[in-house]
């Protein structure tokens, strides 16, 4: 009797390993994140690249409907990430813009960046600081906006069909219930 319980638990434990889906700590598809989604011309935005290749050379460009502003080449770190602090040109017109990151293997766009209004100028420009000048301290920002552009490759299966993992789980539950029911019947 104890042998049956041990064997049943071993079978359930072994089969449960197939039910758990694998998890990955890194997303394999590169993406570009931005710190803010709405800015004035001349303001600063944090641009972050994630999941590019190790030491990849990334060409970063700010693109709009009628303009392309090259921001230069950035080398991704050992994890394939990079950070760039972009200063928007003061003469940008209102509209929607994107940061484009291009490597030898990838073409990635950021979420949309809305540029609105006119450039904000503080203080008297060059010269001594006064009470009208902004603070020179880091300011908190919102969480980065994340968007990925993907092209559907295949149609998802019908939601009414059961996946093999669910069928295995249901089978395991039937085995466990029948073993415990058998043990209970025998003990009674």
N, C-alpha and C positions, 0 to 999 in steps of 0.2 A: 504494500500500500504506500509506504513512504517512497519507495522506488518510483512509483507512478507519478507522484507529486513532483519529485525532483526532475524526472524526465520531462514532464509537462512544462515545468517552469523553465527548464533549459531550452525546450523547443520554442516557447513563447519569447524568451530573451533573444534567441538566435534569429527568429523571424522578425522581431521588432527592429533589428538593425537595418533591414531592408525598407522599412516604412519611413524612417527618418530621411528627409532629403538633405543633400549636402549643402553646406553653407560656405560662402566665400567671403573672406575679409576684404577683398579688393574687387571693385567693379572693373571688369576688363574693358569696358567701352569708355574711351576718353570723353571728358566733358569740360566745359568752361563755365565757371560760376562768377557772378558779379555781386559786389557788396550792396549796391543800391540799384533800384530800378527806375528812378526818376530824379534827374539832376538838371541844373542850370549849366549853360556853357561856361567853361573855365573851372568847373568844380572837379574834385578828385574822386575816383572810384577804384576800389580794389578789384583786380581781376585775378582769378585763381584757376589754374589748370590742374585737372586731376586725372590720374590713370593713363598718362601718356607713357611712352617707353622710357627706360632708364637713360639718362643723358641725351634725350632727344633734343634736337634743335627745332624750336617752335617759332614760326614767324607769326607775330601778332599784328593784326590790322583792325582799326575801327572802320566799319563800313556803314554807309547809309544808302539811300536811293540814288543819290547823285555824287557821293563823295567816298573816297577811300583815303584814310590817314594811316600811313605805316608807323607802327610803334616800335619796330625793331625785332631782333631775334633774341630769344630767351632760351637758356639751356635748362631742361627739366632735371630735377635732382635724382638721386638713386631710387626713389620710390615712384618716379615719373610725374611728380607734381612741380608746379611753379607758381610764384606769386609775383604780380606786377602791379604797381601803383600808377594808374593812368590819369593824366591831367587832360581833361577835355579841352579842345581848342576854344578860345574865347569867342571866335566868330562862327561857331556852329549855329545853323538855323534849327528852328524847332522841328522835331520829327522823331522817328524811330530809328535807332542804330543798333548794331550788333558788333561784338568782338569776334573776329574770325581767327582761329588758331590753325595753322597748317604745318604739318610735318611731311616727311617723305611717305608716310602711310596713312595719315589722317587729315580730314577736313572737318573742323568742328566749329559750330556757332554757339555763342552765348545766348542766354535769354534776352529778350528785347530790352533795350535801354531807351527810355523816353527822355528826350532833351526838350525842355520847355523854358520859356521866358528869355531874358537877356542875361548876359554875364553880370555877375555880382562883383562890384568893386568896393572894397572897404578902405577906409582911411584916406589919406592923401597920396597914396602911391609910395614913391621913394621918399626917404627922409626918416626923421625920428618917429618913434611910435607914440601914439597918444591914446586917449580913452576910446576912440572910435575903432581902433584896430582890434581884430579878433584875437582870441587867445591862441598861443602856440602850443597847445596841449592836445594829446589825442582825444578825439571825441568818440563816444560809442556809436556803433553802426548797427543796422538791422542784420539779421541772419542773411547769409548769401542766398540769392535766388538761384534755383537749380532748374535747368530745363535740358532735356536732351531731344535731339532731332533724330528720329528713327524712321526707317521706311519699312512697312510691314512686309515680311517675307512670305508668310503663310497665314492662312485663316485659322483662327483658334478652333479647337474641336468643340463639338456640340456640348453644352453644359449638362445635358441630360445623361451623357455617357459617364460611367464611373471610371475613375482612374485605377490602374493596377494596385497602387498603394492602398486605396480605400478597400479594394477587394481583399487584399492580404490582411488588413486590419480587421475586417469583418470576420474572416476565416479564423484569425487568432482568437477573437472574442468568442466564437462558437466553440472552439476547442477548450478554452479556459472554462466556459460555463458548463460544458458537458463533463469535464474532468471533475470539477467541484460538485456538480450534481450527482455524479457517480459516487464520489467519496461520501457525500451526505447520505445517499440512499444506502450505501453499504454500512455506514456507522449506525443507522437507525434501526 
